Amino acid sequence: MRRPICLVALILCLAAVGPARVAAAQPGIAGRWEGHIAVLGGKLTILVSLTQDATGVKGTIDIPQQNAKALPLTNLRVEATTLHFELPAGPGLAVFNGALKDGAISGTFEQAGIAGTFELTRPVPGATPAAAAAPEPPPPYKVEEVSFKSGTITLAGTLTLPDTKGPSPAVVLITGSGAQNRDEEVFGFKIFRVIADHLTRHGIAVLRCDDRGVGGSTGSVPQSTTADFADDTLAGVKYLQKRAEIDPTHIGLLGHSEGGIVAPMLAARSTDIAFIILMSGPGLPGEQIMLAQSELVGRAAGRTDEQVKRNQEIQRALFAAVRSGTGWDEGAAMIRREVKAGIDALPDARRQALGDTDTLVDAQVKGQIDAVRTPWFKFFLDFDPASVLDKVRCPVLALFGGHDVQVPVAANRAAMEQAFARGGFKNYRIDVFPRANHLYQDSESGGVGEYATLKKEFVPGFLDLITTWIGEQAKPGKR
């Protein structure tokens, strides 16, 4: 069972971890290793550092594409020519089983029912590190690292300022669910960085921040709620209002996925918001979104009708447990049966490579239960975006992808239009990009498995539309 609401899908959705378990090490294993995970048709760069002392081996992993550094590895074991380590993460425990041969490590990777491979080698002396990107020419605008407070939380981000005379209109970007970095990076596609670059080149300042607990920001996403993220966004708006380079009367919001709930939530309560752009913003309550998402994602991944049905039964059982505080054992048993069935269906070689499958099953069950027993999940489950959409009074641009399996266009568009009608609001525009997936890439099916394989670019017309529309809202006298 995958994470029920994963509006921006990451193979390694990172979480806090505890101390590693260690075992006796093979001589020479200590040091720096670099390589990649190959999964879902794409590659994710990883850097693994191993140290050895009298107590055994300890290790950390860097995942540059997700802005993650020095994450502690757990259950690290080295026996003869085999290596095993684990990384607790949002969608479920990531398990690595590898073999050492000819100075390299290769093996299998497994997380949340998704299987792949990984390879690690020693860095070549004098070679460019795997994580290093080719130098880019400086952009024709100012780039500034900034930080500001949201209550007791410190938010860190990047402000890009156009090289123009006079104060500029500005946009605050709001990420989707899960702990995202300021670029909202998915399989190397730096969604918010591309948007910020395009807008700033066209005279629009952009503020994008690391989510709570990511990069330079403090706090925790699972222990916060969507309402807390609205407070963070308002803090960003207040920060921009104090900047002389920004026109305080023309500050808007662009929210992707869950960020498309945060934007109207804030616009409904604050007159400081000049306009909002909803990029796959939900119009339905969380429960309906998650059930629809699990069905469409499952079918796009080739799951059978029976598998889709069982997954939704598990979801409904967990939803009931979240609301009542009871029934957790029954929900855990359902997850256990499903995870075990998935492992049992694997080819013998892959199943054997997993090692202690009981431990793996236990970790998967715990990860899924822990994920829904959070303040974030409880809030999201029952929150109805229509309750704030019908109170919005600033201009709205709502965008949907015709192939989006995470926020399906038909039902969410209808709910959004009904909310606007109920509030007597007409100053909105809705556009659908027929071939766009949830990340607004040109796609064949929209399935999550395609994300890594598609070009790291938006469908034609996407960036031009939002740029032109913001320019219309920022004209003198618009407010």
Secondary structure, 3 states (H helix, E strand, C coil): CCCCCCCCCCCCCECCCCCCCCCCCCCCCCEEEEEEEEECCEEEEEEEEEEEECCEEEEEEEEHHHCEEEEECEEEEEECCEEEEEECECCCCEEEEEEEECCEEEEEEEECCEEEEEEEECCCCCCCCCCCCCCCCCCCEEEEEEEEEECCEEEEEEEEEECCCCCEEEEEEECCCCCCCCCCEECCEEHHHHHHHHHHHCCCEEEEECCCCCCCCCCCCCCCCHHHHHHHHHHHHHHHHCCCCEEEEEEEEEEECCHHHHHHHHHCCCCCCCCEEEECCCCCCHHHHHHHHHHHHHHHCCCCHHHHHHHHHHHHHHHHHHHHCCCHHHHHHHHHHHHHHHHHCCCHHHHHHCCCHHHHHHHHHHHHHHHHCCHHHHHHHHCCCHHHHCCCCCCEEEEEECCCCCCCHHHHHHHHHHHHHHCCCCCEEEEEECCECCCCCECCCCCHHHCCCCCCCCCCCHHHHHHHHHHHHCCCCCC
